[in-house]
């Protein structure tokens, strides 16, 4: 296939992803999966606690935690990612969210990761909850926290308003960015 043919294929793949992702956020598709998402959030938090030595304490100290158990990224030149998750306050789900991020560049394939955002300050959490669309970089910054091989958390970063953790198939990851990631509150 020629270079222009690959570009066209990439544009078509990106368009298909956008259409698929927009359809996945409808109320009808959402209503049947709330219990599944809550169960996946529980499993993701347990995995996080197992990989980050002080993870449980950080979550307990947070004013709220937004957990996306499965964020899928796919692309062929143009790509995007999508996932659904839950916001928990005091251990109870209070809202559901979707996350979407588009990207352009050299990429091919599909990957899955989990994202946890810990809101350490009430005013930052309140801004998320009062917004129907919230974007990393535009509405607030997220500090991605490094976790060592022994599960120790980089405590020099834990004094920030929003802490981010990304869990890939091989465990906690830190060499990523959430810049430009959009979070949308799902209607019940």
VENTA-V965569 format. One record per residue. N is the residue number from 1. PHI is phi in radians with two decimals (* if undefined). PSI is psi in whole degrees, 0 to 359 (* if undefined). OMEGA is omega as a letter, one per 20 degrees, with the letter a starting at -180 (none if undefined). Layout:
# VENTA-V965569
N;PHI;PSI;OMEGA
N;PHI;PSI;OMEGA
This chain:
# VENTA-V965569
1;*;140;a
2;-1.28;168;r
3;-1.05;319;r
4;-1.21;328;r
5;-1.14;321;r
6;-1.16;321;r
7;-1.11;317;r
8;-1.08;316;r
9;-1.06;320;r
10;-1.11;317;r
11;-1.11;317;r
12;-1.12;319;r
13;-1.11;318;r
14;-1.12;318;r
15;-1.11;318;r
16;-1.09;319;r
17;-1.09;315;r
18;-1.06;316;r
19;-1.12;317;r
20;-1.12;316;a
21;-1.16;320;a
22;-1.16;325;r
23;-1.26;335;a
24;-1.34;349;a
25;-1.72;8;a
26;-1.24;154;a
27;-1.04;321;a
28;-1.10;316;r
29;-1.21;329;a
30;-1.30;317;a
31;-0.96;326;a
32;-1.39;350;a
33;-2.00;4;a
34;-1.02;315;r
35;-1.12;321;r
36;-1.10;316;a
37;-1.10;317;r
38;-1.05;318;r
39;-1.13;320;r
40;-1.19;323;r
41;-1.08;316;r
42;-0.99;313;a
43;-1.13;321;r
44;-1.16;317;r
45;-1.10;318;r
46;-1.09;320;r
47;-1.12;317;r
48;-1.04;315;r
49;-1.06;325;r
50;-1.28;333;a
51;-1.70;334;a
52;-1.98;112;a
53;-0.89;315;a
54;-1.80;21;a
55;-1.07;318;a
56;-1.09;317;r
57;-1.14;319;r
58;-1.07;316;r
59;-1.12;319;r
60;-1.13;325;r
61;-1.36;339;a
62;-1.22;148;r
63;-1.29;336;r
64;-2.94;156;r
65;-2.32;128;r
66;-1.82;118;a
67;-2.08;126;r
68;-1.98;101;a
69;-1.11;323;a
70;-2.42;105;r
71;-1.90;117;a
72;-1.71;132;r
73;-2.06;130;r
74;-2.44;151;r
75;-3.10;160;r
76;-2.53;85;a
77;1.50;300;r
78;-1.92;134;a
79;-2.46;182;r
80;-2.85;166;r
81;-2.32;154;a
82;-2.63;143;r
83;-2.83;162;r
84;-2.14;146;a
85;-2.68;187;a
86;-2.30;144;r
87;-1.70;126;r
88;-2.03;137;r
89;-2.22;126;a
90;1.06;31;r
91;1.44;0;a
92;-2.02;140;r
93;-1.22;129;r
94;-2.02;336;r
95;-2.68;160;r
96;-2.07;146;a
97;-2.37;157;r
98;-2.02;157;r
99;-2.27;140;a
100;-2.45;140;r
101;-2.58;131;r
102;-1.78;157;r
103;-2.67;152;r
104;-2.24;139;r
105;2.55;187;a
106;-1.24;106;r
107;-2.72;145;r
108;-2.71;137;r
109;1.94;192;a
110;-2.35;140;r
111;-2.47;160;a
112;-2.25;140;r
113;-2.56;166;r
114;-1.99;144;r
115;-2.18;134;r
116;-2.15;129;r
117;-2.04;122;r
118;-1.82;118;r
119;-1.60;109;a
120;-1.58;348;r
121;-2.17;136;a
122;-1.10;320;a
123;-1.13;325;r
124;-1.21;319;r
125;-1.10;318;r
126;-1.08;323;r
127;-1.13;320;r
128;-1.06;310;a
129;-1.16;331;a
130;-1.50;354;a
131;-1.83;141;r
132;-1.46;335;r
133;-2.35;124;a
134;-2.25;131;a
135;-2.19;130;r
136;-1.14;131;r
137;1.76;318;r
138;-1.58;316;a
139;-1.70;333;r
140;-2.98;160;r
141;-1.74;146;r
142;-2.02;129;r
143;-1.65;113;r
144;-1.33;128;a
145;-1.75;137;r
146;-1.48;136;r
147;-2.08;127;a
148;-1.29;170;a
149;-1.05;332;r
150;-1.55;5;r
151;1.57;2;a
152;-1.32;141;a
153;-1.70;139;r
154;-1.18;97;a
155;-1.23;346;r
156;-1.19;341;a
157;-1.80;353;a
158;-1.38;3;r
159;-1.69;14;a
160;-1.55;158;a
161;-1.12;323;r
162;-2.30;122;r
163;-1.83;136;r
164;-2.05;140;r
165;-2.29;136;r
166;-2.12;127;r
167;-1.98;119;r
168;-1.71;188;a
169;-1.14;335;a
170;-1.74;6;r
171;2.12;194;a
172;-1.10;137;a
173;-2.12;154;r
174;-2.40;350;a
175;-1.61;41;r
176;-2.13;175;r
177;-2.28;148;r
178;-1.87;3;a
179;-0.92;130;r
180;1.50;355;r
181;-1.25;133;a
182;-1.88;136;r
183;-2.06;128;a
184;-2.15;129;r
185;-1.25;132;r
186;-1.53;139;r
187;-1.35;142;r
188;-1.59;*;none
